[in-house]
Amino acid sequence: MTAINANETINTLNPATLQEIINMSVTTALKQVNSKAPLKGETLTLNDFFYGDFQQTQIENTESQKNTLKAWYRPHIKPLLGDKVLTEITYEDLQGLLSTLDLSYNTLCSYRGMLKHIFSYAFKREYIDKNPTTDLKVPRQKQRDHKPKLPATAEQYKLLYEVSKDDWCSIIIPLLFETGMRREEILGLDWSDVKDGYISVNKAYASTKGGNSSPILKEPKTKGSKRQIPISPTLEKALRKHKAMQGGDKDYVVSQQRFNARMSPTGFNRKWKEYKEKAGIRDSITPHSCRHYFASLLLTMGIPVNECMRLTGHDNYKTFMKYAYVEQTTKESLHIFVNTITDKSPIVV
């Protein structure tokens, strides 16, 4: 480039020299615009990121939720992608991971959700310049093979109630079916939580996944899980009968038989299995199937979805609708429909 004399001005420069200066200035400016600061993920492995900044900044998560993330991350994601540099992980890598995992549809959906959570955070914090999880899908074969979990039925409720009604912890059956509470929410109930025709759900008693296996008292699963559930007169009588059977020296609704201590999740599962075997139920229903029954029953009764979600403690509409699966229209729901339409109709015959 031609040197510029200190005494020269724009007006005294010849056109060729001026054009050269302009070209050089434009080139320099374009380089500055196009040059990107190095991404933080260029020298960071997925493991370093996950156990470092990602875990430390999830302040909205409880310690239990953080341990759950670690427990899900360790067995499948860490061995295959943990040592790979963050910016080098592609959509193909992550889709390939989901395709190779021999897990159920629901579990794969959870893994996909976790990957989306991790890489969305990395993208927002400028560890990577593109989110590789945008179009991540559960393999089609898994989607085709997936069958929604059916709720427990009213007939199964009757069978379980009959075989358990004289047992020392039989109250778990009506609580599961008539309140839709999660197992850990039932185990977290104190007698002070039952009053004035309502059950107040404000805590849970469960083991910590990925961490200490001993059950602990903790916050419910979601913000919406803290709720009040109205109880029927018959359930209220059953609770009073159960309290009298306990002998008056127990602080917890579902306690151990001989001690004033909460029943463990393992003990709860053991009792459920015992009642199920006595009732001769071979279907693969679990305590959570009763929650599906409760959600489906609410919709069948014509209760608005937003009110149903308040009773079940769901924050997410899509999640609730997975619980509220109704296989076919029942005679009861048709009867409610016909009566409601008739009462609201202005037709005079």
TABEL-V257492 format. One record per residue. N is the residue number from 1. RES is the residue in three letters. NEAR is the number of other C-alpha atoms within 8 Angstrom. Layout:
N/RES/NEAR, N/RES/NEAR
//
This chain:
1/MET/4, 2/THR/4, 3/ALA/4, 4/ILE/5, 5/ASN/5, 6/ALA/4, 7/ASN/4, 8/GLU/9, 9/THR/6, 10/ILE/6, 11/ASN/5, 12/THR/6, 13/LEU/9, 14/ASN/6, 15/PRO/6, 16/ALA/6, 17/THR/9, 18/LEU/10, 19/GLN/8, 20/GLU/9, 21/ILE/9, 22/ILE/8, 23/ASN/8, 24/MET/8, 25/SER/8, 26/VAL/8, 27/THR/8, 28/THR/8, 29/ALA/8, 30/LEU/8, 31/LYS/8, 32/GLN/7, 33/VAL/7, 34/ASN/6, 35/SER/6, 36/LYS/5, 37/ALA/4, 38/PRO/5, 39/LEU/9, 40/LYS/9, 41/GLY/12, 42/GLU/12, 43/THR/7, 44/LEU/10, 45/THR/12, 46/LEU/12, 47/ASN/10, 48/ASP/8, 49/PHE/11, 50/PHE/10, 51/TYR/9, 52/GLY/9, 53/ASP/8, 54/PHE/12, 55/GLN/9, 56/GLN/8, 57/THR/6, 58/GLN/8, 59/ILE/6, 60/GLU/4, 61/ASN/8, 62/THR/7, 63/GLU/6, 64/SER/10, 65/GLN/8, 66/LYS/11, 67/ASN/12, 68/THR/11, 69/LEU/9, 70/LYS/9, 71/ALA/10, 72/TRP/9, 73/TYR/9, 74/ARG/9, 75/PRO/8, 76/HIS/9, 77/ILE/10, 78/LYS/11, 79/PRO/9, 80/LEU/8, 81/LEU/9, 82/GLY/10, 83/ASP/10, 84/LYS/9, 85/VAL/12, 86/LEU/14, 87/THR/10, 88/GLU/7, 89/ILE/11, 90/THR/8, 91/TYR/9, 92/GLU/6, 93/ASP/8, 94/LEU/12, 95/GLN/10, 96/GLY/8, 97/LEU/10, 98/LEU/12, 99/SER/8, 100/THR/6, 101/LEU/8, 102/ASP/4, 103/LEU/6, 104/SER/7, 105/TYR/10, 106/ASN/6, 107/THR/8, 108/LEU/12, 109/CYS/9, 110/SER/8, 111/TYR/10, 112/ARG/12, 113/GLY/8, 114/MET/9, 115/LEU/9, 116/LYS/10, 117/HIS/8, 118/ILE/10, 119/PHE/11, 120/SER/10, 121/TYR/9, 122/ALA/11, 123/PHE/12, 124/LYS/7, 125/ARG/7, 126/GLU/10, 127/TYR/13, 128/ILE/14, 129/ASP/8, 130/LYS/5, 131/ASN/9, 132/PRO/11, 133/THR/11, 134/THR/6, 135/ASP/5, 136/LEU/10, 137/LYS/6, 138/VAL/12, 139/PRO/8, 140/ARG/6, 141/GLN/6, 142/LYS/10, 143/GLN/9, 144/ARG/6, 145/ASP/6, 146/HIS/7, 147/LYS/4, 148/PRO/6, 149/LYS/5, 150/LEU/9, 151/PRO/14, 152/ALA/11, 153/THR/7, 154/ALA/6, 155/GLU/6, 156/GLN/9, 157/TYR/11, 158/LYS/8, 159/LEU/9, 160/LEU/12, 161/TYR/11, 162/GLU/7, 163/VAL/10, 164/SER/10, 165/LYS/8, 166/ASP/6, 167/ASP/6, 168/TRP/8, 169/CYS/9, 170/SER/11, 171/ILE/11, 172/ILE/9, 173/ILE/11, 174/PRO/11, 175/LEU/12, 176/LEU/14, 177/PHE/12, 178/GLU/9, 179/THR/12, 180/GLY/15, 181/MET/10, 182/ARG/10, 183/ARG/11, 184/GLU/10, 185/GLU/13, 186/ILE/13, 187/LEU/16, 188/GLY/12, 189/LEU/13, 190/ASP/9, 191/TRP/8, 192/SER/5, 193/ASP/9, 194/VAL/10, 195/LYS/7, 196/ASP/4, 197/GLY/10, 198/TYR/10, 199/ILE/11, 200/SER/10, 201/VAL/13, 202/ASN/9, 203/LYS/12, 204/ALA/15, 205/TYR/13, 206/ALA/12, 207/SER/10, 208/THR/13, 209/LYS/10, 210/GLY/9, 211/GLY/7, 212/ASN/8, 213/SER/8, 214/SER/6, 215/PRO/11, 216/ILE/8, 217/LEU/9, 218/LYS/8, 219/GLU/7, 220/PRO/12, 221/LYS/6, 222/THR/9, 223/LYS/7, 224/GLY/9, 225/SER/12, 226/LYS/12, 227/ARG/11, 228/GLN/9, 229/ILE/10, 230/PRO/7, 231/ILE/11, 232/SER/7, 233/PRO/7, 234/THR/6, 235/LEU/11, 236/GLU/10, 237/LYS/8, 238/ALA/9, 239/LEU/9, 240/ARG/8, 241/LYS/8, 242/HIS/11, 243/LYS/10, 244/ALA/8, 245/MET/8, 246/GLN/10, 247/GLY/7, 248/GLY/7, 249/ASP/6, 250/LYS/11, 251/ASP/9, 252/TYR/12, 253/VAL/11, 254/VAL/12, 255/SER/14, 256/GLN/9, 257/GLN/7, 258/ARG/4, 259/PHE/7, 260/ASN/10, 261/ALA/9, 262/ARG/10, 263/MET/10, 264/SER/9, 265/PRO/13, 266/THR/6, 267/GLY/8, 268/PHE/10, 269/ASN/8, 270/ARG/8, 271/LYS/8, 272/TRP/10, 273/LYS/8, 274/GLU/8, 275/TYR/11, 276/LYS/11, 277/GLU/9, 278/LYS/8, 279/ALA/9, 280/GLY/6, 281/ILE/8, 282/ARG/6, 283/ASP/4, 284/SER/4, 285/ILE/8, 286/THR/7, 287/PRO/10, 288/HIS/9, 289/SER/12, 290/CYS/13, 291/ARG/17, 292/HIS/15, 293/TYR/14, 294/PHE/12, 295/ALA/14, 296/SER/13, 297/LEU/9, 298/LEU/10, 299/LEU/12, 300/THR/9, 301/MET/8, 302/GLY/7, 303/ILE/9, 304/PRO/7, 305/VAL/7, 306/ASN/6, 307/GLU/8, 308/CYS/12, 309/MET/12, 310/ARG/10, 311/LEU/10, 312/THR/12, 313/GLY/11, 314/HIS/12, 315/ASP/8, 316/ASN/6, 317/TYR/8, 318/LYS/6, 319/THR/8, 320/PHE/11, 321/MET/8, 322/LYS/8, 323/TYR/11, 324/ALA/12, 325/TYR/11, 326/VAL/8, 327/GLU/5, 328/GLN/4, 329/THR/7, 330/THR/6, 331/LYS/6, 332/GLU/7, 333/SER/10, 334/LEU/9, 335/HIS/8, 336/ILE/10, 337/PHE/8, 338/VAL/8, 339/ASN/8, 340/THR/8, 341/ILE/8, 342/THR/7, 343/ASP/6, 344/LYS/6, 345/SER/6, 346/PRO/4, 347/ILE/4, 348/VAL/3, 349/VAL/2
//
